[in-house]
Amino acid sequence: MLRCLPLLIALVALSSCAGEVPWVNPNLSRKFAEHDYAECRHYADSQTGSGYGGGYFDDDRASRPMSGADREVTHDQIAGIIDACMRGKGYFPKR
């Protein structure tokens, strides 16, 4: 049961922001934007070892003094990967 908890947390977090896609492509519908954004987030999670079973919740970062810094670096990496992925699909950040 405890091994499912991180996945449940990730699903709840993603579902709560499913409607908030900070990217726009004037040639595509919001439904496509939501799909592509979820795809890019999943790719970023898989590349950084966070989120979907990538080990982020299973390691010992919470007990280390630099865990906050580690999370900040991981967040920045994820944001960069999502940015490149969404721009590669033809999206622009919402203003």
N, C-alpha and C positions, 0 to 999 in steps of 0.2 A: 504494500500500500504506500509506503513512504517513497518508493522509487517512482510512483505515479504522480506524487505531489508536485514536483517541478513542472511536469507536463501540464497538469491541471492549472497551475498558476500562470504558465505561459499562455494557455488557451483563454483563460479569463482576461488576462491583460490584452491579448490581441483582439478579443471580441469587444472589449470596452472601447477600443480605438478603431474599430473596423470602419466606421463612418468618417473618420478623420484622416483623409489622405492629403498631405501637404504638397501634393504635386498635381499639375494640370497639363493636359495635352488637348488643345482645342479641336483636334481631329478625332478624339476618342471619348467614349462615354465615361461617366463616373464608375460604372461597373467594371470596365476595363482597367481603370486607374486603381481601383481597389484590388483587383486580381494581381496586377503587375506589382503594386506596392507590397502585397503579401509575399509574392514570389521573391522580390528583392530582399525583403526582411529575412525570409527563410534562408536565402543564399548567404546573406551577411552573417546570420547566426551560425551557419555551417562552417563558414570560413574563419570565424573567430573563436569557435568552441563554446558558444553561449547558446542559451535557449533550447531548441529542440534536441535534447539528448546529447548535446555536444560536450557535456562534462562540466559546464560552468557551475551548476548547483551542487555537483557531487564532490567538488574539490574542497580544500581546506582554507580557502581565501578568507572566510569569515573569521577565522581564528588568528589571522596574520595582521600585524600592524599596518601593512601597506594595502590592505584589501580595498579601501576606498579609492586609492590611487589606481589600483588594478582595474576597478570597475569603471573609473573615469576614462582610462586609456581604452578599455574595451568598448565603451560607449562611443568614443571618438572614432575608433576603427569601424564600428558598425555604421555610424552615420556617414563616413566616407565611402564605404562600400555601397550603401543604399543610394547615395548621391550619384555615384558613377553608374550604377545599374539603371536607375530611373532616367538619367540623362541619356544613357545608351538606348533606351526604349523610346526616346523622343519627348520626355516630359520636362517641364520647367517647374521650379519651386513656385508655390502660390505666394502672392504678395499681399 
